Amino acid sequence: MQLAVLSGKISQNRFASGLIGLGATILHGACIWVALSYSPTERTIALVDSISAIAFVSSLLVVVIALVRPVHNLKILIYPVSAVTVIVLLFPTDSATPGVHLGTAVTWHVGFAVVGYALMTVAALQGSLVYVQHAQLKTKTNNRLIRALPPLLLMERLLIQMVVGAAIFLTLAIITGFIFADNFFAQKLIHKSVFTLAAWAVCITLLLGRFFWGWRAKTAALYTVTALGLLMLGFLGTKLVLQYMLA
């Protein structure tokens, strides 16, 4: 639907787009619940579950934010990723089954982390659009994408707001992680924690640079994508190594 809007075939209908997106996101969440609750073997939080959960929360955030902010074009980027994760989630392999058990306390940490990662994912997608928009405006390109996007200043403002949200939830995830980790090294959390702290530092640096030195579109976009890269390297990369290479 959003592709049709972008191509100029139909006009933007915020209500219809939101309703369709919400329905698809609810089905995505149901698939995650079914996969975790009715697995034929003992199934805990595995790599594919983590990716799908982040994609689910990212899609939900885009649907909700699009109700009040012009971020509809992010749907073109996040929905296909969510669809792929649902397909993979419904057809797990034996190697994808083992994971880590979550206690009630650790669930808070995981929840904060997933929302923080999802917000950073959405921010990075927004940053990518900002980067492309900035580059095309500098070359005075006037294609359909430029005409479909909101003004650059508004795009930048939305990006910074997303980064602020991601920084808040990452802060909560870091604090609860240190509180609830019984044995920091035995749980093999050191690498993930280091990369998460690095991503958090990048976010804080970006916000400080924006406030004190007026960092704009290109710099903000690069910092945001770098922060997401660090998060994915720390969380998904570490999980991939522990689950598949060292299992």
Stockholm file with secondary structure:
# STOCKHOLM 1.0

chainA/1-247         MQLAVLSGKISQNRFASGLIGLGATILHGACIWVALSYSPTERTIALVDSISAIAFVSSLLVVVIALVRPVHNLKILIYPVSAVTVIVLLFPTDSATPGVHLGTAVTWHVGFAVVGYALMTVAALQGSLVYVQHAQLKTKTNNRLIRALPPLLLMERLLIQMVVGAAIFLTLAIITGFIFADNFFAQKLIHKSVFTLAAWAVCITLLLGRFFWGWRAKTAALYTVTALGLLMLGFLGTKLVLQYMLA
#=GR chainA/1-247 SS CHHHHHTTSSCCCHHHHHHHHHHHHHHHHHHHHHHHHSCSSCCCBCHHHHHHHHHHHHHHHHHHHTTTSSCTTHHHHHHHHHHHHHHHHHSCCGGGSCCBCCCHHHHHHHHHHHHHHHHHHHHHHHHHHHHHHHHHHHTTCCCHHHHHSCCHHHHHHHHHHHHHHHHHHHHHHHHHHHHHCSSTTTTTCHHHHHHHHHHHHHHHHHHHHHHHHCCCHHHHHHHHHHHHHHHHIIIIIHHHIIIIICC
#=GC SS_cons         CHHHHHTTSSCCCHHHHHHHHHHHHHHHHHHHHHHHHSCSSCCCBCHHHHHHHHHHHHHHHHHHHTTTSSCTTHHHHHHHHHHHHHHHHHSCCGGGSCCBCCCHHHHHHHHHHHHHHHHHHHHHHHHHHHHHHHHHHHTTCCCHHHHHSCCHHHHHHHHHHHHHHHHHHHHHHHHHHHHHCSSTTTTTCHHHHHHHHHHHHHHHHHHHHHHHHCCCHHHHHHHHHHHHHHHHIIIIIHHHIIIIICC
//
